[in-house]
Amino acid sequence: MKANTMRDKNVADLQQELEGLLREQFNLRMQKGTGQLSRPDQVKKVRRNIARVKTIMSEKTRAGDAS
């Protein structure tokens, strides 16, 4: 997801997005551990999306924009 579209969301929506990404990261780690991971590039994409969401959430909290 693009950072510009994430900036339009409020903190609650970003928190839900983060929870979904963390769940997806966990599932990918389990697939990797059992040797069933079909697309290894997904791990990197999910990790970067998690960082992107966390960055935008911190920007919003620093700016005082809790909406």
C-alpha positions as CSV (number, residue, x, y, z in Angstrom):
1,M,0.0,0.0,0.0
2,K,1.2,3.5,-0.8
3,A,2.1,5.9,2.0
4,N,-0.1,8.6,0.6
5,T,-3.2,6.5,0.9
6,M,-2.2,5.5,4.4
7,R,-1.8,9.1,5.5
8,D,-5.5,9.6,4.7
9,K,-6.5,7.0,7.3
10,N,-7.0,7.7,11.0
11,V,-5.0,6.1,13.7
12,A,-7.6,3.4,14.5
13,D,-7.6,2.3,10.9
14,L,-3.8,2.2,10.8
15,Q,-3.8,0.1,14.0
16,Q,-6.1,-2.4,12.3
17,E,-3.9,-2.5,9.2
18,L,-0.9,-3.0,11.4
19,E,-2.5,-6.0,13.2
20,G,-3.4,-7.6,9.9
21,L,0.2,-7.1,8.6
22,L,1.6,-8.6,11.8
23,R,-0.7,-11.6,11.5
24,E,0.4,-12.0,7.8
25,Q,4.1,-11.8,8.8
26,F,3.5,-14.5,11.4
27,N,1.9,-16.8,8.9
28,L,4.7,-16.2,6.4
29,R,7.2,-17.1,9.1
30,M,5.4,-20.3,9.9
31,Q,5.3,-21.2,6.2
32,K,9.0,-20.5,5.9
33,G,9.7,-22.7,8.9
34,T,7.7,-25.6,7.5
35,G,9.1,-25.2,4.0
36,Q,5.8,-24.2,2.4
37,L,6.6,-20.6,1.5
38,S,5.9,-20.2,-2.2
39,R,6.8,-16.5,-2.5
40,P,9.8,-15.5,-0.4
41,D,9.6,-11.9,-1.7
42,Q,6.3,-11.5,0.3
43,V,8.3,-11.5,3.6
44,K,10.2,-8.4,2.6
45,K,7.1,-6.6,1.3
46,V,5.2,-7.3,4.5
47,R,8.1,-6.2,6.7
48,R,8.4,-2.9,4.8
49,N,4.6,-2.3,5.0
50,I,4.8,-2.8,8.7
51,A,7.5,-0.2,9.0
52,R,5.6,2.2,6.7
53,V,2.4,1.9,8.9
54,K,4.4,2.4,12.1
55,T,6.2,5.5,10.7
56,I,2.9,7.1,9.6
57,M,1.3,6.3,13.0
58,S,4.2,7.9,14.8
59,E,4.0,11.0,12.5
60,K,0.3,11.3,13.4
61,T,0.9,11.0,17.1
62,R,3.7,13.5,17.1
63,A,1.5,15.9,15.2
64,G,-1.3,15.4,17.6
65,D,-3.6,14.1,14.9
66,A,-5.4,11.3,16.7
67,S,-8.4,11.3,14.2
